[in-house]
Amino acid sequence: MNEPTTTDQGGARPLTAPARPADGLRRMASAVLGDLRAVDGALYAAVAATPTPTLDRALRRLSHAADHSKISFAIAGALALGGSRQRRAALVGVGAIAVASTSANLLGKRLVRRDRPDREAARVTVDRHVPMPTSASFPSGHTASAVAFATAVGTVLPAASGPLGALAGAVGYSRIHTGVHYPGDVAAGAVLGIASAAAALALASARLPASYGSGRPRPSRAR
């Protein structure tokens, strides 16, 4: 299609209409997105091509154990048996999972609709395989929920932030290692998890008494 033209006042020379800034921004964004997808695919292929027989079984089991946040819920259950501070951590952790899971599955996956990686074409060894989900690939719901739980609980119980953060990172990587997610899906899931934890913590602060989980008794009211 020919570009729209105008003529000068004498009508002799056609003048090309200047490109709109929005068109240039769209082209730039499309080019950047294409480059990021290329890097994402290259990282996925590199992980798939790296032999790690010692890690394959452990990461496959971890990825499966993280289905439906089973690991996080088990930890929350153990925390709920402790004192008030541990119960608060368990409560906000479960709340963060709820926010992350809802955001990932009902918003992110439906809006982006990214196809899952082609595990066979990448030659991901069968020893790593877990069932390939039928949902969209972006973002990683496993990662979002694990990071949300780790961030929320670690905020209430700082001593738990290191171990839970390492566990969440391992869960996220296991989804790449087993071939069901691109690295970009996992990175987006981690960002979503942090945001979900912040939302859950803010809601808990607004709804729960300030003394709940602080270890201090609530002040009694004068009668």
Backbone bond lengths (Angstrom), bond angles and torsions (degrees), N, CA, C in turn:
res aa  C-N    CA-C-N  psi(-1)  N-CA   C-N-CA  omega(-1)  CA-C   N-CA-C  phi
1 M - - - 1.469 - - 1.522 108.71 -
2 N 1.339 115.65 133.57 1.459 119.62 -179.02 1.509 110.27 -71.36
3 E 1.345 116.02 144.18 1.453 120.84 176.74 1.523 109.70 -72.14
4 P 1.305 118.20 145.39 1.472 120.40 178.89 1.521 110.32 -62.80
5 T 1.301 115.52 138.90 1.463 120.77 -179.59 1.511 109.72 -125.18
6 T 1.310 114.27 158.51 1.461 121.73 172.22 1.520 106.88 -129.10
7 T 1.284 117.10 170.43 1.465 121.30 177.87 1.505 108.86 -119.91
8 D 1.352 114.39 155.17 1.461 117.91 176.48 1.517 109.09 -72.80
9 Q 1.312 116.82 -179.40 1.457 120.65 -173.83 1.512 112.04 -62.09
10 G 1.329 117.86 -30.04 1.460 119.61 179.88 1.499 112.37 -80.94
11 G 1.336 118.08 -11.47 1.447 121.32 178.91 1.502 113.32 77.63
12 A 1.356 118.45 9.46 1.465 119.98 -173.65 1.509 112.29 -92.83
13 R 1.341 118.48 -35.72 1.463 120.36 -173.10 1.515 110.70 -114.84
14 P 1.342 116.47 122.37 1.467 118.03 174.64 1.526 109.98 -71.50
15 L 1.295 116.11 137.64 1.456 121.71 178.78 1.521 109.21 -114.69
16 T 1.319 116.59 129.34 1.465 120.70 178.70 1.519 109.29 -74.14
17 A 1.333 115.96 132.76 1.465 119.94 179.07 1.518 109.34 -65.66
18 P 1.319 119.39 138.79 1.460 121.48 -179.06 1.523 111.11 -65.63
19 A 1.342 115.83 143.93 1.468 120.78 178.47 1.518 109.80 -66.14
20 R 1.312 115.53 140.49 1.460 120.10 178.93 1.522 109.83 -75.96
21 P 1.330 118.00 141.15 1.470 120.77 -179.89 1.521 112.86 -56.69
22 A 1.332 116.43 -34.54 1.467 119.21 -178.57 1.519 111.29 -63.58
23 D 1.346 116.95 -35.87 1.462 119.98 178.85 1.520 110.82 -64.89
24 G 1.312 116.70 -40.56 1.452 120.12 178.87 1.518 112.09 -65.59
25 L 1.327 116.71 -39.26 1.456 120.39 178.67 1.519 111.10 -65.89
26 R 1.338 116.98 -39.33 1.457 120.19 178.84 1.518 111.30 -65.03
27 R 1.323 116.27 -41.72 1.467 119.45 178.78 1.524 110.72 -64.40
28 M 1.329 116.88 -41.06 1.454 120.51 179.51 1.530 110.81 -65.12
29 A 1.339 115.81 -44.28 1.468 119.58 179.28 1.514 111.01 -62.61
30 S 1.332 116.82 -39.77 1.460 120.42 178.69 1.525 111.27 -64.45
31 A 1.339 116.58 -39.99 1.463 120.28 179.68 1.523 111.14 -67.13
32 V 1.337 116.30 -42.65 1.474 119.91 178.67 1.519 110.57 -63.50
33 L 1.329 116.80 -43.23 1.458 121.06 179.23 1.525 110.97 -61.86
34 G 1.341 116.22 -40.10 1.456 119.54 177.53 1.522 112.13 -62.97
35 D 1.336 116.41 -40.59 1.471 119.97 177.83 1.522 111.39 -64.71
36 L 1.329 115.86 -42.23 1.466 119.41 179.79 1.525 111.28 -63.80
37 R 1.317 116.64 -38.65 1.457 119.74 177.49 1.526 111.05 -65.58
38 A 1.315 116.39 -36.67 1.458 119.92 178.17 1.529 110.95 -64.63
39 V 1.335 116.08 -43.46 1.469 120.02 177.56 1.524 110.11 -64.27
40 D 1.329 116.05 -42.72 1.459 121.14 179.89 1.536 110.48 -58.77
41 G 1.319 115.97 -46.55 1.457 120.04 179.41 1.511 112.56 -65.14
42 A 1.340 116.74 -37.33 1.469 120.56 179.75 1.523 111.03 -66.44
43 L 1.348 116.93 -40.37 1.462 120.44 177.82 1.529 110.91 -65.23
44 Y 1.314 116.08 -42.09 1.464 120.23 177.76 1.524 110.53 -59.87
45 A 1.333 115.88 -45.88 1.461 120.26 -179.64 1.527 111.52 -64.45
46 A 1.339 117.13 -36.91 1.464 120.79 179.34 1.520 111.39 -64.29
47 V 1.332 116.67 -41.76 1.466 119.79 177.71 1.522 109.94 -65.34
48 A 1.319 116.30 -43.04 1.462 120.32 -179.34 1.523 111.75 -62.57
49 A 1.322 116.98 -34.55 1.467 121.37 -174.86 1.521 113.42 -85.85
50 T 1.334 117.70 -7.92 1.467 120.74 -177.09 1.527 110.14 -90.20
51 P 1.326 118.52 116.39 1.472 120.13 -179.57 1.531 111.17 -69.74
52 T 1.321 116.52 124.24 1.471 121.80 178.04 1.523 109.01 -140.08
53 P 1.318 118.35 64.30 1.466 120.10 -175.23 1.520 113.97 -60.88
54 T 1.334 117.89 -29.88 1.462 120.29 -179.86 1.526 111.26 -70.03
55 L 1.322 116.59 -34.76 1.461 120.93 -177.13 1.523 113.22 -86.89
56 D 1.320 117.36 -23.13 1.464 120.12 -169.77 1.522 113.00 -56.17
57 R 1.316 117.32 -50.29 1.463 119.96 -176.41 1.530 111.17 -66.93
58 A 1.345 117.21 -42.35 1.464 120.03 -178.12 1.519 111.30 -63.98
59 L 1.337 117.15 -43.84 1.462 119.82 -178.91 1.519 111.87 -71.28
60 R 1.315 116.80 -32.12 1.462 119.40 175.53 1.521 110.20 -64.24
61 R 1.324 116.54 -43.87 1.466 120.13 178.80 1.529 111.64 -65.97
62 L 1.335 116.25 -39.29 1.466 119.35 178.73 1.516 110.69 -63.81
63 S 1.325 116.83 -44.17 1.459 120.79 -179.89 1.520 110.64 -60.79
64 H 1.333 116.45 -41.66 1.465 120.18 179.24 1.528 110.85 -68.28
65 A 1.333 116.98 -40.13 1.473 120.47 -179.39 1.518 111.99 -65.42
66 A 1.343 116.62 -25.22 1.466 120.57 -179.18 1.519 112.90 -83.08
67 D 1.339 118.03 -3.79 1.462 120.26 176.75 1.520 109.67 -57.27
68 H 1.327 115.42 135.16 1.472 122.09 178.67 1.536 111.97 56.75
69 S 1.342 116.29 26.69 1.474 122.71 176.35 1.531 112.13 57.10
70 K 1.323 116.79 34.99 1.473 119.26 -176.88 1.528 111.74 -60.68
71 I 1.330 117.42 -39.75 1.466 120.22 -179.44 1.528 110.30 -64.35
72 S 1.309 116.07 -46.81 1.467 120.02 -178.48 1.518 111.61 -63.10
73 F 1.321 117.17 -41.63 1.463 119.97 179.58 1.526 111.09 -65.59
74 A 1.327 117.11 -35.76 1.460 119.89 177.48 1.522 110.73 -64.77
75 I 1.336 116.11 -41.52 1.468 119.81 178.06 1.520 110.20 -65.79
76 A 1.330 116.93 -41.28 1.467 120.45 178.54 1.520 110.73 -61.45
77 G 1.337 116.63 -39.48 1.451 119.77 178.24 1.519 112.28 -62.51
78 A 1.337 115.68 -40.28 1.466 119.33 178.20 1.529 111.08 -66.70
79 L 1.343 116.46 -39.63 1.461 119.94 179.34 1.528 111.33 -65.54
80 A 1.328 116.59 -34.79 1.461 120.31 -177.45 1.522 112.38 -65.07
81 L 1.322 116.52 -17.56 1.463 119.93 179.04 1.524 111.87 -83.27
82 G 1.335 117.41 -6.85 1.454 121.47 -178.17 1.519 112.35 -88.68
83 G 1.333 114.95 -152.57 1.457 121.05 -178.83 1.512 112.27 -79.05
84 S 1.333 115.10 -171.86 1.463 119.92 -175.81 1.524 112.22 -64.45
85 R 1.318 117.47 -36.93 1.461 120.23 179.52 1.528 110.80 -65.51
86 Q 1.340 116.39 -41.64 1.460 119.87 177.72 1.531 111.09 -65.65
87 R 1.328 116.38 -37.89 1.464 119.23 178.38 1.522 110.76 -66.00
88 R 1.325 116.64 -38.18 1.471 119.35 176.96 1.529 109.99 -63.45
89 A 1.328 116.71 -41.91 1.461 120.44 178.83 1.524 110.75 -61.33
90 A 1.340 115.48 -43.67 1.464 119.33 179.08 1.521 110.93 -62.17
91 L 1.320 116.32 -42.11 1.461 121.06 -177.95 1.526 111.98 -64.15
92 V 1.329 116.37 -48.95 1.467 118.09 -179.09 1.530 110.61 -70.29
93 G 1.337 117.25 -30.17 1.458 119.62 177.04 1.515 111.87 -64.25
94 V 1.321 116.37 -45.56 1.463 120.09 178.16 1.529 110.40 -66.13
95 G 1.332 116.51 -38.99 1.460 119.29 176.72 1.518 112.07 -61.82
96 A 1.333 116.69 -39.09 1.458 120.74 178.64 1.522 110.98 -65.15
97 I 1.332 116.52 -39.01 1.470 119.66 176.36 1.523 110.53 -60.64
98 A 1.327 116.44 -43.51 1.462 120.60 -179.51 1.529 111.51 -60.38
99 V 1.336 115.98 -44.74 1.465 119.77 179.36 1.528 110.92 -65.17
100 A 1.333 116.35 -44.64 1.467 120.58 -177.83 1.519 111.25 -65.20
101 S 1.322 117.04 -45.71 1.462 120.58 -178.35 1.524 111.33 -63.66
102 T 1.327 116.08 -43.34 1.466 119.68 179.03 1.522 111.19 -64.18
103 S 1.328 116.44 -44.05 1.464 120.15 -179.09 1.527 111.76 -65.08
104 A 1.323 116.28 -41.42 1.463 119.71 -177.78 1.518 112.11 -69.83
105 N 1.328 115.93 -46.20 1.463 119.50 -171.84 1.522 114.08 -85.60
106 L 1.312 117.15 -36.10 1.459 119.41 -176.66 1.527 113.39 -93.63
107 L 1.340 116.82 -20.12 1.462 119.48 179.68 1.524 111.85 -113.46
108 G 1.357 116.26 -64.93 1.460 119.73 -173.65 1.508 114.46 -56.74
109 K 1.319 117.62 -50.93 1.463 120.78 -175.91 1.526 111.95 -67.72
110 R 1.318 116.36 -34.60 1.463 119.39 -179.54 1.525 112.68 -76.40
111 L 1.329 116.11 -28.77 1.457 118.83 -179.60 1.529 111.95 -80.88
112 V 1.323 117.07 -42.14 1.471 120.46 -174.75 1.524 112.22 -87.68
113 R 1.338 117.37 -44.12 1.469 122.45 177.46 1.529 112.55 55.37
114 R 1.297 116.59 46.93 1.459 120.75 177.28 1.527 109.96 -79.01
115 D 1.339 115.94 135.64 1.456 120.38 178.76 1.524 110.77 -68.38
116 R 1.319 116.69 150.04 1.455 121.92 174.87 1.529 109.78 -66.83
117 P 1.330 117.35 155.82 1.464 119.60 177.53 1.527 111.04 -62.81
118 D 1.320 114.96 154.12 1.468 120.92 174.87 1.521 107.24 -87.01
119 R 1.304 115.93 91.28 1.465 121.20 -173.96 1.526 112.06 -64.93
120 E 1.326 116.49 -35.63 1.459 119.26 -179.90 1.523 111.47 -69.60
121 A 1.330 116.44 -41.78 1.462 119.25 179.15 1.520 111.17 -64.47
122 A 1.338 117.54 -34.18 1.461 121.38 178.63 1.533 111.98 -79.63
123 R 1.330 115.94 -6.42 1.469 122.05 178.86 1.533 112.49 59.08
124 V 1.319 114.69 45.07 1.462 119.33 173.15 1.525 107.53 -69.02
125 T 1.324 116.49 124.81 1.450 119.97 -176.32 1.523 112.11 -58.61
126 V 1.314 116.31 143.57 1.459 121.63 -177.12 1.527 111.44 -61.66
127 D 1.313 117.95 -27.01 1.466 120.84 179.54 1.522 112.59 -61.59
128 R 1.315 117.35 -18.95 1.466 121.36 -179.65 1.527 112.63 -93.62
129 H 1.304 117.77 -12.54 1.453 120.51 -167.19 1.522 114.10 -65.32
130 V 1.326 114.68 134.27 1.459 124.22 163.19 1.523 105.30 -120.19
131 P 1.327 118.95 163.83 1.470 119.43 179.22 1.528 111.72 -54.57
132 M 1.320 115.85 132.52 1.460 120.22 177.86 1.527 109.60 -77.07
133 P 1.333 117.86 119.19 1.476 119.65 -179.55 1.520 111.37 -63.21
134 T 1.316 115.56 153.92 1.462 120.62 178.21 1.520 112.44 -91.48
135 S 1.323 117.20 -8.86 1.465 120.64 -179.71 1.525 109.99 -77.74
136 A 1.330 115.95 170.48 1.459 121.01 177.79 1.525 110.03 -64.68
137 S 1.324 115.91 160.01 1.462 121.04 -172.11 1.525 113.67 -84.66
138 F 1.324 118.03 -29.35 1.465 121.79 -171.94 1.521 110.59 -109.45
139 P 1.332 117.46 128.15 1.466 129.70 -5.85 1.527 110.51 -90.12
140 S 1.321 117.06 178.79 1.459 121.20 177.68 1.528 109.72 -77.39
141 G 1.329 116.24 113.44 1.450 119.88 179.09 1.521 112.77 -68.88
142 H 1.347 116.77 -36.34 1.464 120.25 177.47 1.531 110.11 -58.54
143 T 1.330 115.32 -46.23 1.464 119.87 -178.12 1.522 111.15 -67.27
144 A 1.326 116.43 -43.71 1.464 120.14 -179.30 1.526 110.58 -58.10
145 S 1.328 117.28 -46.24 1.460 120.52 -178.05 1.524 111.72 -68.64
146 A 1.339 116.77 -41.97 1.470 119.64 -179.10 1.518 111.57 -65.65
147 V 1.326 117.27 -42.58 1.467 120.80 179.62 1.523 110.28 -69.57
148 A 1.323 117.43 -39.36 1.460 120.56 178.29 1.527 110.35 -59.83
149 F 1.316 116.55 -46.38 1.463 120.53 -179.80 1.520 110.59 -63.64
150 A 1.326 117.11 -47.30 1.469 120.94 -178.28 1.522 111.44 -62.01
151 T 1.328 116.81 -41.34 1.467 120.57 -178.30 1.525 111.45 -68.78
152 A 1.324 116.51 -43.98 1.464 120.05 -178.49 1.526 111.44 -67.19
153 V 1.328 116.44 -47.99 1.466 119.48 -179.36 1.522 110.22 -66.67
154 G 1.335 117.09 -40.53 1.454 120.40 179.99 1.512 113.62 -64.91
155 T 1.319 117.03 -26.83 1.462 120.20 176.39 1.526 111.06 -70.21
156 V 1.324 116.00 -39.52 1.468 120.34 179.77 1.529 110.72 -79.36
157 L 1.334 116.24 -37.85 1.469 122.04 179.90 1.524 108.56 -121.68
158 P 1.324 118.63 84.85 1.466 120.96 -175.58 1.526 114.18 -54.50
159 A 1.318 118.47 -30.70 1.462 120.46 -179.85 1.523 111.86 -65.13
160 A 1.326 117.28 -22.92 1.465 121.26 -178.93 1.523 112.59 -90.07
161 S 1.325 117.47 -8.81 1.467 119.77 -173.98 1.524 112.53 -63.53
162 G 1.327 117.68 -39.48 1.463 120.58 -179.11 1.517 112.92 -64.88
163 P 1.342 118.08 -57.19 1.462 119.23 179.56 1.530 113.71 -60.10
164 L 1.331 116.85 -42.73 1.458 119.08 -179.18 1.525 111.58 -69.62
165 G 1.333 116.79 -34.84 1.458 119.57 176.40 1.513 111.65 -64.83
166 A 1.344 116.90 -40.91 1.462 120.75 177.52 1.523 110.82 -64.46
167 L 1.330 115.90 -40.01 1.462 119.84 178.41 1.524 110.83 -64.12
168 A 1.326 117.05 -43.47 1.465 120.34 179.09 1.526 111.10 -63.19
169 G 1.338 116.43 -40.30 1.460 119.21 177.16 1.513 112.03 -63.20
170 A 1.334 116.70 -39.26 1.460 120.49 178.93 1.529 111.02 -66.67
171 V 1.334 116.42 -38.79 1.464 119.68 177.43 1.532 110.04 -62.65
172 G 1.329 116.41 -45.59 1.454 119.81 179.21 1.521 111.82 -60.03
173 Y 1.332 116.66 -47.36 1.464 118.98 -179.77 1.526 111.21 -64.64
174 S 1.335 117.51 -34.81 1.463 119.86 -178.96 1.524 111.55 -60.44
175 R 1.325 116.95 -29.38 1.466 119.73 179.48 1.530 111.70 -71.52
176 I 1.329 116.30 -30.46 1.469 119.49 173.98 1.519 109.35 -76.18
177 H 1.324 116.62 -44.32 1.461 122.21 -175.86 1.526 111.30 -61.53
178 T 1.322 117.12 -37.31 1.461 120.31 179.72 1.525 112.52 -82.23
179 G 1.319 116.76 -4.68 1.456 120.89 172.03 1.507 116.65 87.49
180 V 1.334 118.13 11.36 1.462 118.94 -175.98 1.525 113.41 -97.84
181 H 1.329 117.01 -6.83 1.467 120.70 179.54 1.524 110.52 -142.44
182 Y 1.331 114.90 149.83 1.459 121.55 168.31 1.529 108.53 -80.20
183 P 1.336 117.71 156.69 1.471 119.58 175.80 1.524 113.36 -56.57
184 G 1.324 117.25 -36.09 1.462 120.33 178.91 1.513 112.94 -63.07
185 D 1.338 116.91 -34.11 1.468 120.40 176.58 1.522 110.46 -62.84
186 V 1.336 114.99 -41.49 1.465 120.61 -178.57 1.526 110.71 -69.08
187 A 1.325 116.73 -42.35 1.464 120.06 178.14 1.524 111.00 -60.70
188 A 1.328 116.18 -43.81 1.470 119.64 178.22 1.520 110.88 -64.68
189 G 1.330 117.03 -38.23 1.450 120.60 177.71 1.517 112.06 -62.49
190 A 1.338 116.38 -38.37 1.469 120.34 178.82 1.523 111.10 -64.70
191 V 1.328 117.11 -43.51 1.474 120.68 178.14 1.522 110.12 -62.37
192 L 1.336 115.92 -43.60 1.461 120.03 178.61 1.528 110.86 -62.85
193 G 1.330 116.46 -37.87 1.460 119.94 179.01 1.512 112.77 -63.29
194 I 1.317 117.06 -42.28 1.464 120.87 178.15 1.525 110.55 -63.19
195 A 1.324 116.20 -44.01 1.465 119.95 178.87 1.533 111.06 -64.11
196 S 1.322 116.90 -38.37 1.467 120.70 179.64 1.522 110.84 -66.50
197 A 1.330 116.65 -39.37 1.463 120.04 177.54 1.519 110.75 -63.39
198 A 1.328 116.50 -41.56 1.466 120.08 178.67 1.523 110.67 -61.24
199 A 1.342 116.75 -40.66 1.463 120.03 179.11 1.522 111.08 -65.89
200 A 1.338 116.72 -42.38 1.464 120.14 -179.77 1.524 111.27 -65.95
201 L 1.314 116.94 -39.92 1.465 120.64 178.96 1.526 111.31 -66.06
202 A 1.322 116.47 -40.26 1.462 120.21 178.46 1.526 110.54 -64.34
203 L 1.328 116.81 -41.75 1.458 120.62 179.16 1.526 110.72 -65.65
204 A 1.344 116.41 -41.21 1.464 119.88 179.04 1.525 111.08 -63.96
205 S 1.316 116.64 -39.57 1.472 119.96 179.29 1.515 111.70 -64.17
206 A 1.332 115.58 -33.65 1.458 119.67 -179.15 1.521 112.24 -78.40
207 R 1.339 117.38 -31.26 1.455 120.88 -173.60 1.523 114.19 -98.26
208 L 1.352 117.23 -33.88 1.456 119.88 -176.35 1.522 110.66 -89.45
209 P 1.316 118.24 148.95 1.466 120.31 176.54 1.515 110.56 -59.99
210 A 1.308 117.01 148.04 1.464 121.21 -178.47 1.514 111.46 -60.59
211 S 1.338 117.23 -29.97 1.457 120.18 -177.79 1.515 113.02 -82.38
212 Y 1.357 117.77 -11.03 1.457 120.27 -176.87 1.521 109.40 -68.40
213 G 1.289 116.94 117.61 1.460 120.83 -179.00 1.498 113.75 88.18
214 S 1.315 118.43 -1.09 1.460 119.85 -178.74 1.518 112.06 -90.49
215 G 1.335 115.83 -13.76 1.452 119.29 -178.54 1.516 112.80 83.42
216 R 1.332 117.17 1.06 1.456 120.50 -179.80 1.526 109.87 -107.72
217 P 1.301 119.25 141.22 1.464 120.16 179.08 1.520 110.61 -69.05
218 R 1.302 115.63 150.45 1.459 119.42 177.27 1.525 109.51 -72.23
219 P 1.321 117.58 140.81 1.469 119.29 178.86 1.513 110.42 -66.84
220 S 1.322 115.92 137.62 1.460 119.60 179.77 1.525 109.90 -82.97
221 R 1.301 114.07 148.56 1.461 119.37 -179.89 1.530 109.39 -89.13
222 A 1.329 114.77 142.65 1.470 119.69 177.23 1.513 108.94 -70.75
223 R 1.299 114.64 141.42 1.461 119.32 178.93 1.523 110.58 -110.68
